[in-house]
Amino acid sequence: MMHGYDKDAAVAFITRCIRKADHPELAEDIPALVPQMIDADMAYMHEAGVLDNDGYADDEAIEYIVESLAAKNALDPEQAVKLAALVDDYLDAQQMFLESQGMVEYGE
């Protein structure tokens, strides 16, 4: 986990940001999926070296998170496609959370 990252605060923030109406098939599962997305995202960042300033690749992160959650939740391919849209919204909300916490540094 990122140093100083408050997972509980992130879950609450991200869950509030994601519009359930945009993901009707997954709406009931969003509160359970958000912590799983955070865990998969942190695992991706660790494996990809993001935390060592190697850069964050959204497309690779989405693929990693979707594959992780699809396997963990036994999702079929159609559900995985719907999950990808949710993960995209998650990444936007995660970015907003990190910015609100002063945890994002942008290179000049």
C-alpha positions as CSV (number, residue, x, y, z in Angstrom):
1,M,0.0,0.0,0.0
2,M,1.2,3.5,-0.7
3,H,2.8,5.3,2.2
4,G,0.1,7.5,3.9
5,Y,-2.7,6.0,1.9
6,D,-5.9,5.7,3.9
7,K,-7.8,2.8,2.3
8,D,-10.9,3.3,4.3
9,A,-11.1,6.9,3.4
10,A,-10.4,6.0,-0.3
11,V,-13.1,3.4,-0.3
12,A,-15.7,5.9,1.0
13,F,-14.6,8.6,-1.4
14,I,-14.4,6.4,-4.5
15,T,-17.7,4.7,-3.7
16,R,-19.4,8.1,-3.4
17,C,-17.9,9.3,-6.7
18,I,-19.0,6.3,-8.8
19,R,-22.5,6.8,-10.2
20,K,-24.4,3.5,-9.7
21,A,-26.7,4.6,-12.5
22,D,-23.8,4.3,-15.0
23,H,-23.3,0.7,-14.0
24,P,-26.7,-0.8,-13.4
25,E,-25.6,-4.5,-13.7
26,L,-22.9,-4.0,-11.1
27,A,-24.6,-1.3,-8.9
28,E,-25.3,-3.6,-6.0
29,D,-21.7,-4.9,-6.0
30,I,-19.9,-1.5,-6.1
31,P,-19.3,-1.3,-2.4
32,A,-17.6,-4.7,-2.4
33,L,-15.8,-4.2,-5.7
34,V,-14.2,-0.8,-4.7
35,P,-11.8,-2.3,-2.1
36,Q,-11.0,-5.1,-4.5
37,M,-10.2,-2.6,-7.2
38,I,-7.9,-0.7,-4.8
39,D,-6.1,-3.9,-3.8
40,A,-5.6,-4.9,-7.5
41,D,-4.5,-1.4,-8.4
42,M,-1.9,-1.3,-5.6
43,A,-0.7,-4.8,-6.7
44,Y,-0.4,-3.5,-10.3
45,M,1.5,-0.4,-9.1
46,H,3.9,-2.5,-7.1
47,E,4.5,-5.0,-10.0
48,A,4.8,-2.3,-12.6
49,G,7.2,-0.2,-10.5
50,V,4.9,2.7,-10.5
51,L,5.7,3.5,-6.9
52,D,9.4,3.7,-8.0
53,N,8.5,6.4,-10.5
54,D,8.3,4.1,-13.5
55,G,5.0,5.7,-14.6
56,Y,1.4,4.6,-14.5
57,A,-0.2,3.1,-17.7
58,D,-4.0,3.4,-17.5
59,D,-4.6,0.8,-20.1
60,E,-2.3,-1.7,-18.5
61,A,-3.8,-0.9,-15.1
62,I,-7.4,-1.4,-16.3
63,E,-6.4,-4.8,-17.9
64,Y,-4.7,-5.9,-14.7
65,I,-7.5,-4.8,-12.4
66,V,-10.2,-6.3,-14.6
67,E,-8.4,-9.7,-14.9
68,S,-7.8,-9.8,-11.2
69,L,-11.4,-9.0,-10.2
70,A,-12.9,-11.2,-13.0
71,A,-10.9,-14.2,-11.7
72,K,-11.6,-13.4,-8.0
73,N,-15.4,-13.0,-8.7
74,A,-15.7,-15.7,-11.4
75,L,-17.1,-13.2,-13.9
76,D,-18.0,-14.2,-17.4
77,P,-16.5,-12.3,-20.4
78,E,-19.7,-10.1,-20.7
79,Q,-19.5,-9.2,-17.0
80,A,-15.8,-8.4,-17.4
81,V,-16.5,-5.9,-20.2
82,K,-19.0,-4.2,-17.9
83,L,-16.4,-4.3,-15.1
84,A,-13.9,-2.5,-17.4
85,A,-16.2,0.5,-17.6
86,L,-16.5,0.5,-13.8
87,V,-12.7,0.2,-13.4
88,D,-12.3,3.2,-15.7
89,D,-14.6,5.3,-13.5
90,Y,-12.7,3.9,-10.4
91,L,-9.4,5.2,-11.8
92,D,-10.9,8.7,-12.3
93,A,-12.2,8.6,-8.7
94,Q,-8.9,7.2,-7.4
95,Q,-7.0,10.0,-9.1
96,M,-9.4,12.6,-7.5
97,F,-8.9,11.0,-4.1
98,L,-5.1,11.0,-4.5
99,E,-5.1,14.6,-5.6
100,S,-7.4,15.6,-2.6
101,Q,-4.8,14.0,-0.3
102,G,-1.8,15.7,-1.9
103,M,-0.4,12.3,-2.9
104,V,0.1,12.9,-6.6
105,E,3.2,14.4,-7.9
106,Y,3.4,15.6,-11.5
107,G,6.7,15.8,-13.4
108,E,7.6,19.1,-14.9
